Amino acid sequence: MNGCTFYIVIRTSNDEGLFSMRFSLSFSTIATLSIVQLASCSIRGASGFVSSGAPKKLFWTRSASFSAVGARSRSTTVPSMLFSRMFATQAQDPATNLAAKPALTKVKTEEEWKQILSPTAFKVLRRKATEPRKVTVAKGGWDDHNAKGTYVCTGCKTPLYTSAMKFDCGCGWPGFWTNIKDAVYEQRDADGFRCEILCSECDGHLGHVFRNEGFGNPPPDERHCVNSVSVGFVPEGTDAVQPCTYEGPVYE
């Protein structure tokens, strides 16, 4: 068959950790486009990009990531239109409230952060760890939290999101479709796969941002997938910060 063989890794997460499964797909140039179009329809939130060399990131969704870890082409390549579609999903919307560059007015040493933050918060905010899915109100987090108010950075108390920006994205972490203007900035992960979001004032790790997932929120219709541990909550009409009290295991 005239086409390519891609070896695919699917990595999913649940409350027990991260798991991987490897399999291969062979398809013609025409079938390639059909498969991706089908994936875009059936896997809500499919997005990603392709770079030179392996591994190549094909998709990252709220439920799984698809990584092409190798490809052997016999007589043709994947259509350029397909790659254009993938690159387009990463484009920043002009309406974004993400800061062009961080202010970094509340920077501290790692030792100072250790004195301020709980061990779990230090791992997440300063070491970029990830809490498990579904850190709910019952577990001390914000995944299913719906009260009116403002979410602030756990480290420096900078207001980052309002409750009006929060939505039920179903990914297992608090989701926001935008942020308070310039309070958050993004940078590409070291592995080149995803876009990390951080507090613009103290550079604390919040989570990751995803785009063009079809949730139907107002522009910029981003999904800020935020660790509960990274933010506290200030109820409407008060100044008191309610911290996330989750102190369980995290993925480092």
HUQUIDA-V762508 format. One record per residue. N is the residue number from 1. SS is DSSP state (H for helix, E for strand, L for the rest). NEAR is the number of other C-alpha atoms within 8 Angstrom. D_CENTER is the distance of its C-alpha to the mean C-alpha in whole Angstrom. Layout:
N:SS:NEAR:D_CENTER
N:SS:NEAR:D_CENTER
This chain:
1:L:4:37
2:L:9:36
3:E:13:32
4:E:16:30
5:E:11:29
6:E:12:25
7:E:12:24
8:E:13:21
9:E:13:18
10:E:11:16
11:E:11:14
12:E:10:13
13:E:11:13
14:E:8:15
15:L:7:17
16:L:6:19
17:E:8:16
18:E:8:15
19:E:7:18
20:E:8:18
21:E:7:21
22:E:8:23
23:E:7:25
24:E:8:26
25:E:8:27
26:E:8:29
27:E:12:30
28:E:10:32
29:H:13:31
30:H:7:31
31:H:8:30
32:H:10:26
33:H:10:26
34:H:8:27
35:H:8:24
36:H:8:21
37:H:8:22
38:H:8:23
39:H:9:19
40:H:10:18
41:H:7:20
42:H:6:20
43:L:8:16
44:L:10:15
45:L:12:11
46:L:11:12
47:L:15:11
48:L:13:12
49:L:14:14
50:L:10:17
51:L:6:19
52:L:5:22
53:L:5:23
54:L:7:22
55:L:8:19
56:E:13:18
57:E:13:14
58:E:13:15
59:E:11:12
60:E:13:9
61:L:11:9
62:L:8:8
63:L:7:11
64:L:10:11
65:E:12:11
66:E:12:14
67:E:12:16
68:E:14:19
69:E:11:21
70:E:10:24
71:E:9:26
72:E:7:30
73:E:9:31
74:L:7:35
75:L:7:36
76:L:9:33
77:L:8:30
78:L:9:27
79:L:8:27
80:H:6:26
81:H:6:25
82:H:9:23
83:H:11:21
84:H:8:21
85:H:8:19
86:H:13:17
87:H:11:17
88:H:7:17
89:L:11:14
90:L:11:12
91:L:7:15
92:L:6:14
93:L:7:16
94:L:5:19
95:L:6:19
96:L:9:15
97:L:10:16
98:L:11:14
99:E:12:17
100:L:6:18
101:L:6:19
102:L:12:18
103:L:6:22
104:L:9:21
105:L:6:24
106:L:7:24
107:L:8:23
108:L:7:25
109:L:6:26
110:H:7:24
111:H:6:27
112:H:8:27
113:H:12:24
114:H:10:25
115:H:7:28
116:H:7:26
117:L:10:23
118:L:8:23
119:H:8:22
120:H:13:19
121:H:12:18
122:H:12:19
123:H:12:17
124:H:17:14
125:H:13:14
126:H:11:17
127:H:9:16
128:L:9:12
129:L:10:13
130:E:10:11
131:E:12:13
132:L:12:14
133:L:10:13
134:L:8:15
135:L:16:16
136:L:11:18
137:H:10:21
138:H:6:23
139:H:8:21
140:L:10:21
141:L:14:17
142:L:12:16
143:L:13:14
144:L:8:18
145:L:8:19
146:L:5:20
147:L:6:23
148:L:9:23
149:E:11:23
150:E:13:20
151:E:13:17
152:E:13:18
153:E:14:17
154:L:11:18
155:L:11:20
156:L:8:21
157:L:8:21
158:L:9:20
159:E:10:19
160:E:13:16
161:E:13:15
162:E:12:18
163:H:11:19
164:H:6:19
165:H:10:16
166:E:11:14
167:E:9:15
168:L:7:15
169:L:9:12
170:L:6:13
171:L:9:10
172:L:9:11
173:L:14:10
174:E:17:11
175:E:14:9
176:E:14:11
177:L:14:12
178:L:13:13
179:L:14:14
180:L:11:17
181:L:8:19
182:L:12:18
183:L:14:17
184:E:16:13
185:E:14:13
186:E:11:10
187:E:7:11
188:E:9:11
189:L:9:10
190:L:5:14
191:L:5:14
192:L:6:13
193:L:10:10
194:L:10:7
195:E:11:7
196:E:13:7
197:E:14:8
198:E:12:11
199:E:16:14
200:L:15:17
201:L:13:20
202:L:12:19
203:L:10:16
204:L:12:15
205:E:14:11
206:E:15:9
207:E:12:5
208:E:11:3
209:E:13:4
210:E:12:6
211:E:13:9
212:L:9:13
213:L:11:12
214:L:6:15
215:L:6:15
216:L:5:18
217:L:7:17
218:L:6:18
219:L:8:17
220:L:11:15
221:L:12:13
222:E:13:10
223:E:13:7
224:E:14:6
225:E:13:5
226:E:12:7
227:L:13:10
228:H:14:13
229:H:14:15
230:H:16:13
231:E:13:15
232:E:15:19
233:E:12:20
234:E:13:23
235:E:13:25
236:L:7:27
237:L:5:30
238:L:6:30
239:L:6:29
240:L:6:28
241:E:8:25
242:E:8:24
243:L:8:22
244:L:13:19
245:L:8:22
246:L:10:20
247:L:6:21
248:L:5:21
249:L:7:19
250:E:11:16
251:E:8:14
252:L:7:15
